[in-house]
């Protein structure tokens, strides 16, 4: 079976495709607030999924990491507006120390191709 790696660098690939499944590396966004970062992060996910031949309605699972669970409601408000009815993926959300202090949100997505 073929594995396709896209946007590959020395440390990781942003997209890996295998047997009709699309794996995205963790995405973070720009902005000061959790809402701004979530909005930007989801925009990046949309762009990567499109590049991989998929879209948000084909997401199987999302893992959301928050630097502080106090941002849960703020992140969810943006997430809920982004996810289309009847296409919500399986999702987990937890608190973790992220790679940079300014980061508030990181999202990891697995999807199917269109």
N, C-alpha and C positions, 0 to 999 in steps of 0.2 A: 504494500500500500504506500502511496505517495504522501509525503509530508511536504507542504509548501510553507515556507517561511517568508514573511514580507516585512519590510522596514527593519531589516536585520542589522544589528550593530555588534560590537565586540562582546557585550554583556547579555543581550537579549534581543528577541524579535518582538515587534509590537503586535504582530498577527501571526498565528500559526493555524494552518488548516489541515485537517486530516479526516478522511472518510465522511465528508459532509459536515464536520463540526468545526466551528471557528472559535479559537481561543484568543482573547486579547490580554495583553499585559495590563497590569494595574494602571488606571488612568487617574490623574490628578488635574486640578484646574487652577486657574489664576483667580485672584480676587482676595478681598479682605475678610469677607464673611463666609460662613458655611454655605449659605444660599448661593452666593456668587461662584464659589468654587464648585459646587454641585452642578450648577447650570453650565459652566464651562466644561466640566468633566463629561457631562452627558452629551454635550455638543461634540467633543472629541470622540466619544464612543460612537455616536451617529456617523461621523466621518470615517472612522476605521471600519465599522461594519459595512458601510457602503463600498469601501475599497475592497473588502473581502467578499462582496457579493451577498450581503445579508442586510438586515435592518433590525430595529429595536423590537419588532413584533416576532422575531425569531430567536430572541434571547431565551435560553433555557434556565440559566442560573446567574444571579448577580451576588457578589460578596461586597459589602460596603464596610469600609473601615473608617471610623471617626476618631480623631485625636481626643475628642471629649464627647461623651454621650450626652452632655448638655445640649449639643447641636442636633440631636436626633429629630426633634420636631421641625426645625428649620430645614434640614436636609430632606425630610419626608415631604414637606410642602412642595419643594421643587420636583422631587421624584414623582409624586402623585400626579402632578400636572403633566409630566413627560410620558409616563406609562399609559398606553391606550387601554381602554376597557377591554376585558377578556383576553389581554395579552400579557398580564403580569407574570413575570418569571418566578421561579423559586428564588427566595432571597434570604440572606443572613446579614446581620449587621452587628458589629462589635467595636469595641474600643481598642486602639493600638497606638503605640508610638510610631508616628510616620517618619519618613526619611528626612524631612526638613521641618524645623520648628513652625514655619509659617503655614504648613499644610494642615488642613482641617478634615479633608475628605479624600479617600481613594476608593475607586470602584473597579472590581475585576469581573469580567463578563465572559460567559461561554454561550455560544449561539449556534444555530444551524444555518447553512447556506440557504438562500431563497430557493 
